[in-house]
Amino acid sequence: MSAVSSKTFKALRVHTVNGTPVVRFDCLSLSDLDEGEVVIRTAYSAVNYKDAMAAKGLGKNVRTERPCVTGVDLSGVVENSSDPRFKRGDSVIVTNYALGARHDGGYAEYARVPGDWIVPLPQGLTLKEAMILGSAGLTAALAFDRLEEGGLKPTQGAVVVTGSTGGVGSLAVDIFSSHGYRVAAVTGKSDAEPYLRAIGAAEIVSRKPMLESRKAINPPRWAGAVDNVGGDVLDMVASAMLPHGRVAVCGMAAGYKLSTSVLPFILRGVDFLGINVSRALAMPERLRIWQRLATDLKPPRLDSIIRRIPFDELPSTFDQLIGSAVMGRIVVEIGGERV
Ligand SMILES: NC(=O)c1ccc[n+]([C@@H]2O[C@H](COP(=O)([O-])OP(=O)(O)OC[C@H]3O[C@@H](n4cnc5c(N)ncnc54)[C@H](OP(=O)(O)O)[C@@H]3O)[C@@H](O)[C@H]2O)c1
């Protein structure tokens, strides 16, 4: 028996008790984790909107039939592997797939995952930077990649980012502004301007007045958009796009429903591009986007975006995220640089 199989370690799991989610730290051993060919010592994880939803029992993304280690993102170092593509000591990233929802995830000192889910840490990123990025960075970078693939250029006009103080939003503001785009940042937070300017926003748009003034079609303002919110905000964005503007539809922080009109599509030829970094993003494409995140799309202001917390403080962050009280990306130090 190897040393790690007999070891116990700390994990944050969601239990379902009488239909209600209960989050608590448990002491586990490797055999308690779901199967996988690769055992990883977790260095860092992060807190995504999806993690907060799992902890609070919102949505139906996390399994309820037995406890699950949550955490959809992790970075760490391979402890052992029966998959020949990985060896002890390799630095790796895992995001999405079933991690932290149907398969034990990143909020534990050890993770055990299928080799097919693993991205080798690209040169140019540290394990900590990989988690400032995580699912949120992958989403923002895929949105950038798809919008530019569709022909968007800084000379065509401004890019609007909604939910701009959130994880995906902050990283999108940083990436687009550092590539020469004028970024308009939509936020519901009245005190967010200094933060948003520090990460590259040129214009701050207050969400409430923006929604109060909206009509079926509004004066054209934006050539591109990254929407993390859905609902009325996405309707407003669509209605204020320049002719042939493109909207990367990424999130649903305000809900999954969209009530809009056909006018932006028919009168202005607006396009919606669906962004999905879950299992549906094939590994070659995933590797390509991570490679871009480590090189030309590496956001330059990660130090302003990170909110680093120790593992013990993790449970207190879920309400803050659902209550929209966080700016930037919460990175959870699990083993940290010691792994
Ligand atoms: N497509 C994909 O593959 C993919 C991948 C990752 C995440 N996502 C989705 O993207 C969204 C953002 O994720 P995240 O991790 O960045 O979340 P987050 O850090 O919690 O950010 C969400 C932001 O949205 C805004 N917001 C929250 N509640 C709102 C409401 N009721 N109405 C309007 N705006 C609201 C807030 O920004 P302001 O206060 O600045 O307005 C908040 O900071 C989530 O829906 C998530 O599920 C999708």
The ligand as an ORCA input file, in Angstrom:
! r2SCAN-3c Opt
* xyz 0 1
  N     -20.722     29.196    -20.442
  C     -19.918     28.509    -19.639
  O     -19.346     27.467    -19.998
  C     -19.705     29.078    -18.261
  C     -18.500     28.884    -17.563
  C     -18.312     29.530    -16.332
  C     -19.353     30.291    -15.803
  N     -20.518     30.403    -16.483
  C     -21.623     31.209    -15.976
  O     -21.232     32.577    -16.058
  C     -21.891     33.321    -15.020
  C     -20.844     34.093    -14.224
  O     -20.044     33.154    -13.511
  P     -18.966     33.675    -12.450
  O     -18.301     32.472    -11.891
  O     -18.194     34.781    -13.053
  O     -19.954     34.275    -11.334
  P     -19.714     35.463    -10.295
  O     -18.265     35.603    -10.019
  O     -20.657     35.237     -9.188
  O     -20.174     36.751    -11.140
  C     -21.495     36.972    -11.524
  C     -21.728     38.476    -11.610
  O     -22.996     38.681    -12.239
  C     -23.635     39.813    -11.668
  N     -24.914     39.367    -11.092
  C     -25.111     38.502    -10.080
  N     -26.440     38.344     -9.825
  C     -27.087     39.127    -10.709
  C     -28.452     39.401    -10.970
  N     -29.421     38.825    -10.246
  N     -28.774     40.263    -11.965
  C     -27.799     40.834    -12.704
  N     -26.472     40.620    -12.502
  C     -26.122     39.778    -11.527
  C     -22.688     40.355    -10.599
  O     -21.849     41.329    -11.210
  P     -22.076     42.922    -11.004
  O     -22.408     43.102     -9.552
  O     -20.799     43.536    -11.421
  O     -23.248     43.295    -11.879
  C     -21.831     39.152    -10.263
  O     -20.594     39.532     -9.737
  C     -22.668     32.295    -14.196
  O     -24.010     32.248    -14.637
  C     -21.973     30.993    -14.510
  O     -22.798     29.875    -14.313
  C     -20.703     29.822    -17.701
*
